[in-house]
């Protein structure tokens, strides 16, 4: 006859430990700034019934900030987004030939921490996203980086932390996901070196 005190809870403990290890592994696997880039005919951001930003043809960029992001990640994402050849060259007929700056189109940046959401069971977990108190100034510096690299008038953004309605007409559709990478070689000037 077995006493209840002798029953081992080990299987349950192993299950919880296994789930926690999986969660921690997922947190450690991805350490990069993430951008979802959509080629659009038009896009706008609405807050409390008012349009706060809008562009015509160009790129809508949803930006997810990871808790470990640095200026090198921001520099990489900015440079790659502005130089991605997602537009056709109408004079030559070549597709995938022009970037947003060559087309003189707009860029609309929207901060979206849910890009770093993972499911724990059926509930989303956002612990790998950069905390809001750090993310706000970091995101604002990213917007300024885009404006300096391209044009202050061409680069728009939403309102950080606000509940927004993002409207867009996707052209193509064309949607690309871009991650900065911890494996990219970084030089002493804190800029990402890229051979492309």
Beta strands, then each sheet from edge to edge (+ up, - down):
strand 1: 34-47
strand 2: 50-55
strand 3: 58-64
strand 4: 87-89
strand 5: 94-98
strand 6: 106-111
strand 7: 118-120
strand 8: 123-125
strand 9: 155-157
strand 10: 165-179
sheet 1: 2+ 1- 3+ 6+ 9+
sheet 2: 2+ 1- 10+
sheet 3: 4+ 5-
sheet 4: 7+ 8-
end
